[in-house]
Amino acid sequence: MARSPNVVLLNEHPAEQAFLRYFLSSKGIASSSLSHRAGLDALAALAPDLVILDDAAGGAEGAQRVKARFP
């Protein structure tokens, strides 16, 4: 049986976190919701397959920082 992907949501908005976690779980996808600061510190330990950032994470620059730190 294939392993479910592990997704980390870096999002500061509780309602958006709840919606995304609900949607992902309905598709059988495990996810963790974290604030930006906590998420960046935890990414190495969580080893996600996918990181979903909101706009408050710095847009494209924020995504590049995550990519540079965790290739």
N, CA, C and O atoms as CSV, one atom per row, in Angstrom:
chain,resi,resn,atom,element,x,y,z
A,1,MET,N,N,0.840,-1.176,0.000
A,1,MET,CA,C,0.000,0.000,0.000
A,1,MET,C,C,0.883,1.237,0.000
A,1,MET,O,O,1.873,1.296,0.729
A,2,ALA,N,N,0.534,2.209,-0.802
A,2,ALA,CA,C,1.330,3.429,-0.933
A,2,ALA,C,C,1.206,4.288,0.324
A,2,ALA,O,O,0.158,4.340,0.967
A,3,ARG,N,N,2.288,4.945,0.645
A,3,ARG,CA,C,2.334,5.836,1.804
A,3,ARG,C,C,1.623,7.135,1.460
A,3,ARG,O,O,1.773,7.665,0.360
A,4,SER,N,N,0.850,7.640,2.407
A,4,SER,CA,C,0.167,8.922,2.227
A,4,SER,C,C,1.185,10.050,2.303
A,4,SER,O,O,2.070,10.013,3.158
A,5,PRO,N,N,1.086,11.049,1.435
A,5,PRO,CA,C,2.026,12.173,1.514
A,5,PRO,C,C,1.841,12.944,2.817
A,5,PRO,O,O,0.740,13.014,3.364
A,6,ASN,N,N,2.924,13.513,3.296
A,6,ASN,CA,C,2.923,14.326,4.507
A,6,ASN,C,C,3.013,15.790,4.084
A,6,ASN,O,O,3.973,16.191,3.426
A,7,VAL,N,N,2.020,16.581,4.458
A,7,VAL,CA,C,1.938,17.979,4.048
A,7,VAL,C,C,2.025,18.870,5.284
A,7,VAL,O,O,1.385,18.597,6.300
A,8,VAL,N,N,2.817,19.931,5.192
A,8,VAL,CA,C,2.890,20.932,6.255
A,8,VAL,C,C,2.290,22.227,5.727
A,8,VAL,O,O,2.653,22.705,4.653
A,9,LEU,N,N,1.367,22.783,6.499
A,9,LEU,CA,C,0.735,24.058,6.168
A,9,LEU,C,C,1.367,25.136,7.026
A,9,LEU,O,O,1.271,25.088,8.252
A,10,LEU,N,N,2.009,26.103,6.403
A,10,LEU,CA,C,2.547,27.250,7.130
A,10,LEU,C,C,1.584,28.399,6.895
A,10,LEU,O,O,1.608,29.052,5.852
A,11,ASN,N,N,0.739,28.629,7.883
A,11,ASN,CA,C,-0.358,29.570,7.708
A,11,ASN,C,C,-0.697,30.193,9.051
A,11,ASN,O,O,-0.794,29.493,10.059
A,12,GLU,N,N,-0.876,31.495,9.067
A,12,GLU,CA,C,-1.171,32.230,10.298
A,12,GLU,C,C,-2.666,32.349,10.585
A,12,GLU,O,O,-3.039,32.893,11.625
A,13,HIS,N,N,-3.524,31.864,9.710
A,13,HIS,CA,C,-4.967,32.054,9.837
A,13,HIS,C,C,-5.647,30.747,10.248
A,13,HIS,O,O,-5.710,29.814,9.448
A,14,PRO,N,N,-6.158,30.662,11.482
A,14,PRO,CA,C,-6.768,29.420,11.969
A,14,PRO,C,C,-7.893,28.886,11.084
A,14,PRO,O,O,-7.996,27.673,10.899
A,15,ALA,N,N,-8.732,29.752,10.537
A,15,ALA,CA,C,-9.827,29.280,9.687
A,15,ALA,C,C,-9.291,28.634,8.410
A,15,ALA,O,O,-9.811,27.609,7.970
A,16,GLU,N,N,-8.265,29.222,7.820
A,16,GLU,CA,C,-7.656,28.643,6.617
A,16,GLU,C,C,-6.969,27.327,6.955
A,16,GLU,O,O,-7.065,26.364,6.195
A,17,GLN,N,N,-6.275,27.279,8.093
A,17,GLN,CA,C,-5.641,26.029,8.526
A,17,GLN,C,C,-6.689,24.927,8.648
A,17,GLN,O,O,-6.496,23.821,8.144
A,18,ALA,N,N,-7.798,25.234,9.316
A,18,ALA,CA,C,-8.850,24.237,9.531
A,18,ALA,C,C,-9.435,23.753,8.208
A,18,ALA,O,O,-9.634,22.553,8.020
A,19,PHE,N,N,-9.709,24.677,7.295
A,19,PHE,CA,C,-10.271,24.287,6.002
A,19,PHE,C,C,-9.306,23.391,5.232
A,19,PHE,O,O,-9.702,22.344,4.721
A,20,LEU,N,N,-8.048,23.798,5.148
A,20,LEU,CA,C,-7.072,23.012,4.394
A,20,LEU,C,C,-6.856,21.640,5.018
A,20,LEU,O,O,-6.764,20.646,4.298
A,21,ARG,N,N,-6.774,21.568,6.341
A,21,ARG,CA,C,-6.617,20.265,7.004
A,21,ARG,C,C,-7.826,19.379,6.743
A,21,ARG,O,O,-7.668,18.185,6.490
A,22,TYR,N,N,-9.032,19.941,6.799
A,22,TYR,CA,C,-10.247,19.179,6.516
A,22,TYR,C,C,-10.221,18.654,5.079
A,22,TYR,O,O,-10.477,17.474,4.838
A,23,PHE,N,N,-9.915,19.527,4.138
A,23,PHE,CA,C,-9.880,19.122,2.731
A,23,PHE,C,C,-8.849,18.018,2.503
A,23,PHE,O,O,-9.147,17.003,1.875
A,24,LEU,N,N,-7.637,18.221,3.016
A,24,LEU,CA,C,-6.590,17.222,2.816
A,24,LEU,C,C,-6.952,15.892,3.469
A,24,LEU,O,O,-6.733,14.834,2.877
A,25,SER,N,N,-7.500,15.932,4.673
A,25,SER,CA,C,-7.861,14.681,5.349
A,25,SER,C,C,-8.973,13.952,4.601
A,25,SER,O,O,-9.018,12.722,4.614
A,26,SER,N,N,-9.868,14.688,3.952
A,26,SER,CA,C,-10.931,14.046,3.173
A,26,SER,C,C,-10.367,13.297,1.967
A,26,SER,O,O,-11.028,12.425,1.404
A,27,LYS,N,N,-9.144,13.645,1.578
A,27,LYS,CA,C,-8.464,12.968,0.473
A,27,LYS,C,C,-7.447,11.940,0.975
A,27,LYS,O,O,-6.703,11.360,0.184
A,28,GLY,N,N,-7.417,11.715,2.305
A,28,GLY,CA,C,-6.501,10.737,2.882
A,28,GLY,C,C,-5.076,11.239,3.023
A,28,GLY,O,O,-4.139,10.442,3.058
A,29,ILE,N,N,-4.903,12.543,3.105
A,29,ILE,CA,C,-3.567,13.138,3.183
A,29,ILE,C,C,-3.339,13.690,4.582
A,29,ILE,O,O,-4.125,14.498,5.075
A,30,ALA,N,N,-2.262,13.250,5.217
A,30,ALA,CA,C,-1.903,13.740,6.543
A,30,ALA,C,C,-1.315,15.138,6.426
A,30,ALA,O,O,-0.582,15.438,5.484
A,31,SER,N,N,-1.645,15.993,7.395
A,31,SER,CA,C,-1.093,17.346,7.366
A,31,SER,C,C,-0.867,17.854,8.779
A,31,SER,O,O,-1.474,17.382,9.740
A,32,SER,N,N,0.021,18.828,8.874
A,32,SER,CA,C,0.297,19.539,10.117
A,32,SER,C,C,0.152,21.020,9.827
A,32,SER,O,O,0.599,21.495,8.783
A,33,SER,N,N,-0.468,21.756,10.740
A,33,SER,CA,C,-0.623,23.205,10.592
A,33,SER,C,C,0.264,23.898,11.603
A,33,SER,O,O,0.208,23.605,12.797
A,34,LEU,N,N,1.079,24.815,11.126
A,34,LEU,CA,C,2.004,25.526,11.995
A,34,LEU,C,C,2.068,26.989,11.605
A,34,LEU,O,O,1.780,27.358,10.467
A,35,SER,N,N,2.449,27.817,12.564
A,35,SER,CA,C,2.719,29.215,12.243
A,35,SER,C,C,4.008,29.264,11.434
A,35,SER,O,O,4.753,28.285,11.389
A,36,HIS,N,N,4.271,30.387,10.803
A,36,HIS,CA,C,5.479,30.499,9.977
A,36,HIS,C,C,6.738,30.246,10.791
A,36,HIS,O,O,7.586,29.449,10.391
A,37,ARG,N,N,6.867,30.915,11.925
A,37,ARG,CA,C,8.083,30.779,12.738
A,37,ARG,C,C,8.246,29.346,13.248
A,37,ARG,O,O,9.325,28.766,13.122
A,38,ALA,N,N,7.199,28.779,13.816
A,38,ALA,CA,C,7.270,27.409,14.326
A,38,ALA,C,C,7.494,26.423,13.185
A,38,ALA,O,O,8.224,25.444,13.337
A,39,GLY,N,N,6.867,26.685,12.051
A,39,GLY,CA,C,6.991,25.780,10.915
A,39,GLY,C,C,8.393,25.704,10.361
A,39,GLY,O,O,8.886,24.613,10.072
A,40,LEU,N,N,9.044,26.840,10.208
A,40,LEU,CA,C,10.409,26.831,9.679
A,40,LEU,C,C,11.340,26.067,10.600
A,40,LEU,O,O,12.235,25.361,10.136
A,41,ASP,N,N,11.135,26.204,11.903
A,41,ASP,CA,C,11.977,25.486,12.852
A,41,ASP,C,C,11.681,23.990,12.858
A,41,ASP,O,O,12.566,23.189,13.159
A,42,ALA,N,N,10.450,23.603,12.531
A,42,ALA,CA,C,10.045,22.202,12.604
A,42,ALA,C,C,10.170,21.437,11.290
A,42,ALA,O,O,10.056,20.211,11.292
A,43,LEU,N,N,10.399,22.112,10.181
A,43,LEU,CA,C,10.416,21.425,8.884
A,43,LEU,C,C,11.431,20.295,8.815
A,43,LEU,O,O,11.140,19.244,8.245
A,44,ALA,N,N,12.597,20.486,9.373
A,44,ALA,CA,C,13.619,19.436,9.314
A,44,ALA,C,C,13.133,18.169,10.010
A,44,ALA,O,O,13.351,17.066,9.508
A,45,ALA,N,N,12.484,18.313,11.152
A,45,ALA,CA,C,12.009,17.146,11.897
A,45,ALA,C,C,10.801,16.495,11.224
A,45,ALA,O,O,10.660,15.273,11.259
A,46,LEU,N,N,9.941,17.289,10.621
A,46,LEU,CA,C,8.727,16.756,10.006
A,46,LEU,C,C,8.985,16.108,8.651
A,46,LEU,O,O,8.237,15.219,8.245
A,47,ALA,N,N,10.019,16.533,7.952
A,47,ALA,CA,C,10.375,16.001,6.625
A,47,ALA,C,C,9.151,15.869,5.713
A,47,ALA,O,O,8.833,14.769,5.263
A,48,PRO,N,N,8.464,16.981,5.439
A,48,PRO,CA,C,7.247,16.900,4.624
A,48,PRO,C,C,7.548,16.623,3.152
A,48,PRO,O,O,8.635,16.905,2.649
A,49,ASP,N,N,6.546,16.064,2.489
A,49,ASP,CA,C,6.619,15.885,1.042
A,49,ASP,C,C,6.234,17.177,0.325
A,49,ASP,O,O,6.654,17.421,-0.806
A,50,LEU,N,N,5.427,18.000,0.998
A,50,LEU,CA,C,4.939,19.248,0.414
A,50,LEU,C,C,4.735,20.271,1.520
A,50,LEU,O,O,4.241,19.941,2.599
A,51,VAL,N,N,5.120,21.523,1.246
A,51,VAL,CA,C,4.869,22.634,2.161
A,51,VAL,C,C,3.950,23.614,1.439
A,51,VAL,O,O,4.232,24.026,0.314
A,52,ILE,N,N,2.848,23.986,2.092
A,52,ILE,CA,C,1.927,24.971,1.536
A,52,ILE,C,C,2.051,26.232,2.379
A,52,ILE,O,O,1.803,26.216,3.584
A,53,LEU,N,N,2.440,27.333,1.723
A,53,LEU,CA,C,2.637,28.618,2.401
A,53,LEU,C,C,1.503,29.568,2.070
A,53,LEU,O,O,0.969,29.540,0.961
A,54,ASP,N,N,1.128,30.416,3.036
A,54,ASP,CA,C,0.187,31.479,2.710
A,54,ASP,C,C,0.966,32.733,2.318
A,54,ASP,O,O,2.191,32.767,2.440
A,55,ASP,N,N,0.268,33.750,1.854
A,55,ASP,CA,C,0.921,34.979,1.397
A,55,ASP,C,C,1.711,35.682,2.492
A,55,ASP,O,O,2.701,36.356,2.206
A,56,ALA,N,N,1.288,35.533,3.729
A,56,ALA,CA,C,1.978,36.203,4.836
A,56,ALA,C,C,3.373,35.635,5.078
A,56,ALA,O,O,4.143,36.203,5.853
A,57,ALA,N,N,3.705,34.531,4.431
A,57,ALA,CA,C,5.029,33.921,4.589
A,57,ALA,C,C,6.079,34.618,3.740
A,57,ALA,O,O,7.228,34.177,3.708
A,58,GLY,N,N,5.723,35.674,3.066
A,58,GLY,CA,C,6.696,36.419,2.280
A,58,GLY,C,C,6.598,36.176,0.792
A,58,GLY,O,O,7.513,36.532,0.051
A,59,GLY,N,N,5.516,35.580,0.338
A,59,GLY,CA,C,5.322,35.357,-1.089
A,59,GLY,C,C,6.419,34.507,-1.701
A,59,GLY,O,O,6.863,33.525,-1.106
A,60,ALA,N,N,6.851,34.888,-2.889
A,60,ALA,CA,C,7.877,34.127,-3.602
A,60,ALA,C,C,9.194,34.119,-2.837
A,60,ALA,O,O,9.914,33.120,-2.852
A,61,GLU,N,N,9.515,35.223,-2.168
A,61,GLU,CA,C,10.757,35.270,-1.391
A,61,GLU,C,C,10.704,34.288,-0.226
A,61,GLU,O,O,11.699,33.630,0.079
A,62,GLY,N,N,9.554,34.188,0.418
A,62,GLY,CA,C,9.400,33.227,1.507
A,62,GLY,C,C,9.548,31.801,1.012
A,62,GLY,O,O,10.173,30.972,1.674
A,63,ALA,N,N,8.979,31.514,-0.144
A,63,ALA,CA,C,9.107,30.180,-0.726
A,63,ALA,C,C,10.561,29.875,-1.072
A,63,ALA,O,O,11.019,28.749,-0.877
A,64,GLN,N,N,11.283,30.855,-1.576
A,64,GLN,CA,C,12.698,30.659,-1.892
A,64,GLN,C,C,13.518,30.400,-0.633
A,64,GLN,O,O,14.447,29.592,-0.656
A,65,ARG,N,N,13.182,31.084,0.478
A,65,ARG,CA,C,13.888,30.847,1.746
A,65,ARG,C,C,13.675,29.411,2.222
A,65,ARG,O,O,14.615,28.750,2.665
A,66,VAL,N,N,12.434,28.935,2.128
A,66,VAL,CA,C,12.148,27.554,2.526
A,66,VAL,C,C,12.908,26.592,1.627
A,66,VAL,O,O,13.515,25.636,2.111
A,67,LYS,N,N,12.879,26.836,0.331
A,67,LYS,CA,C,13.558,25.957,-0.626
A,67,LYS,C,C,15.066,25.942,-0.397
A,67,LYS,O,O,15.695,24.888,-0.490
A,68,ALA,N,N,15.650,27.100,-0.098
A,68,ALA,CA,C,17.095,27.168,0.137
A,68,ALA,C,C,17.486,26.443,1.422
A,68,ALA,O,O,18.535,25.803,1.487
A,69,ARG,N,N,16.643,26.545,2.431
A,69,ARG,CA,C,16.954,25.923,3.716
A,69,ARG,C,C,16.680,24.425,3.713
A,69,ARG,O,O,17.368,23.665,4.394
A,70,PHE,N,N,15.686,24.001,2.954
A,70,PHE,CA,C,15.289,22.591,2.898
A,70,PHE,C,C,15.111,22.157,1.444
A,70,PHE,O,O,13.981,22.046,0.969
A,71,PRO,N,N,16.202,21.914,0.740
A,71,PRO,CA,C,16.095,21.573,-0.690
A,71,PRO,C,C,15.411,20.298,-0.948
A,71,PRO,O,O,15.259,19.902,-2.104
